[in-house]
Amino acid sequence: MATASTKQQNTVIPDLEAAGERVRETNDRILEAGRKVSTAYLDGLEHYVNGLVSFERKLGEQSHLEPIASALTAHAKLTQDITSASVSAARELIAS
């Protein structure tokens, strides 16, 4: 009788170690998917801002007024520098 009740208890109690391992594996997959999505977002953002900066520089080159040209060029450089630093910092956070 004692053997039957022991077998019955073992089937009712879940294997917590196996469940914990499945949760860890699922968590790892979710984290990896999040990293991939975040990296793709940052790539897109960088590409978008580089396009804007390129347009702003071309606009500055075509301007016939030096103050406007230098203001557009300075703004383009500032935008590119800030974006580059922000994207670089975000990539470091994603990697860790």
GITADA-V128082 format. One record per helix or strand of 3 or more residues. SS is the DSSP state (@ for helix, = for strand). FROM is the first residue (numbers start at 1). TO is the last residue. If there is no record, write none. Layout:
# GITADA-V128082
SS:FROM:TO / SS:FROM:TO
This chain:
# GITADA-V128082
@:2:12 / @:16:62 / @:66:95
